[in-house]
Amino acid sequence: MSARASVALLAAAGLLATGVTVAQCPPPPVQREYRVLPGHLEPHTPGSGAPEELPASLPVQRLLGPSPDLNRVTVLRHFLPKPSGAPPRVILIVVPGFLGGATNFTPLAEQLVRRFNGNLEVWAVDRRTNQLEDRRGALYGRARFEEGDIAGALDALQFYFPDVHAGPNPFPNNPGDADVDEDGVLDPPFALPDALGGTSAFQQLGSDDVRFVAHWGLDTWFRDWRILVDEARAIVGPSGLVVFGGHSAGTGFSGQFAAYDFDPGPGVDAGHEHIDGLLLLEGGGPGPGNATVTFQVNGVAQNPVPRPTSAAEYDALVAQLAAPGGPDVVLSSFFTIPLAQLGAGAELAGLDGHYRYGQPSFASRVSLLQSGALSLLLGVPMTAEMPVALFIDDDFSPVSQLSGSFGFSDDGPNALFPLFGTYLAGPAPAGGLRSWKAFDDPTLPTCPPNAPDASDGVGCAILDRGPRPAPTDPPARWGTTAEPSDLRALLRNQFGETNFLEWYYQAGRLALDQSYGRDSSALGDESRLAITQNATMDKPVLAIGGSNGLAPTEASFASYLSSIATPPEDREIFIAEGYAHLDPLTAEDNVAVPVIVDWVNRLLQRKLLGAL
């Protein structure tokens, strides 16, 4: 069959996506379903029923009940039901990066699902630790916001961030003081019903509450995800496509999944044999690893130890992680901010910004934003959307791993933050509130004529970073920065069935397993870790970077692409000019979408011809 005939056949069957969304009035909304499935049976995990099972701590029981089963894999499914009831022909499974949750992918997923008119679904993974998030306050707050119950919504803030009084002066006049409902009274923490039949305050978990996480290594992650891959294959059938991928650090995890041997010992059952392609979004894929392993204790890095070269050495480090008082098994803080509080604060700020856009911020009243590192970034009077905007926009955020291009704020003075090359927002004049200017506002400031160092007090949203580096040059940012992402959509994705930010990112065991990079053969024991098939990975790869992100040039992907068996003609790279790190996921009218659509169409054609 000729390529032209195969395209015609695909189009006739309704399988081929087009360059535009099919016109409908109104178009049906892309649906979402949060699915919780039985995961890999890891024996130390509460609910396994195995002799090795570790008990759930009281805080975990308050969240999940007296006998929780945490051997679960969760995924946010984006889909359009087909009138015929027929299954999709393509399922894209994607893994978030550092601190990322499943809704990171929602804007991209919705655009892809629409372009394929129900023939493609996107399944966005939440890692196992998402089960440990105490989202009672966020869910309570959402219900109160929807009812217009502002007092109830403020109780949700009090659940995570009770009033604090730090100092001798009248409350709440000192830095660090917080009076969430502004009643002049030091209110107690708000409690909510829990899974043990009582009420309790925010269950902020520490490593000693979840020592079983020491046993959630990459082997556990990959066997969870293999369950999803196998289910997707059963749905699309042998003539359909299962594509695996990730964003940022998720490109490393997805590349390692493709290289994983699910049949330890003399047999080989490579992950890449179960997928049809690999999608890398703003990350270079798995690296070569490190010779040492660094653990943290209470967020403080310890002296590195040699990477294990035997099962006994490996097991000894896992035992340290599993012991009470041992190294951290979940990341305790980020930029000195308690990570669980950061996650909770993001949900609350998303709720506040979504339901009260343009009104005075409630979320900025809490202690998290009134003191410490965040007060430097978010300490000025502002509207409800601003805490999320200033924390995550690439012009203001010091955290490049979490930033995208969502617009600008120029209704007050900005100053350059030299350490990070981003801006600090000063108070609005005359006691006003700093507010946000949307991504598509034609008055977004540009440089020139504005000064990039904000010596004019403004700075710029749109900046020319210069020409594209030569292919042989090290990766560097280039091109005119874009503003493609909608803050309102981001606010909506901070909360819901799941969330945008991961509250308990794994540490310890992840550091141990990641030290082997894309080849764990140095361990010498595939029953612990079996990343041994990278050199045989031969599936097509599409790599997408952003010229203003962390993978700004083709060289960003060179190390990984040169380590696999995928032929050169099946290694494709697209760099979206002006896109920051989150933009390939969050952009409206995303320039990466037609590139992905075209790639998937060609994979479908090859599948039909038996050439894939």
Secondary structure, DSSP 8 states (H G I E B T S, - for coil): --HHHHHHHHHHTT----SS----SS----EEEEEEEE----TTSTT--STT-----HHHHHHH-SS----EEEEEEEE---TT----SEEEEEE--TTB-GGGGHHHHHHHHHHTTTSEEEEEEE-GGGGG---HHHHHHHHHHHHT-HHHHHHHHHHHS--B--SSSSTT-STT-B-TT-SSS------EE-TTSSEE------GGG-GGGGG--HHHHHHHHHHHHHHHHHHH-TTSEEEEEEETHHHHHHHHHHTBBSS-SS---BGGGG-SEEEEESS-------SEE--EETTEE---EE---SHHHHHHHHHHHHSTT-S-SB--EETTEEHHHHHHHHHHHHHHHHHSTTSB-SGGGSHHHHSHHHHHHH-S-BBTTHHHHHHHBTTT-S-GGG-B--EE--SS-EEEETTTTEEEE---GGG--B--EETT-TT--EETTS-TT-TTS---SEEB--S---TTS-----SB----B-HHHHHHTTSSSS-SB-SS-B-THHHHHHTTTT--GGG--TTT--B--GGG--S-EEEEEETTSSS-SGGGGHHHHTTS---GGGEEEEEETT--SSHHHHBTT-THHHHHHHHHHHHHHHHHTT--
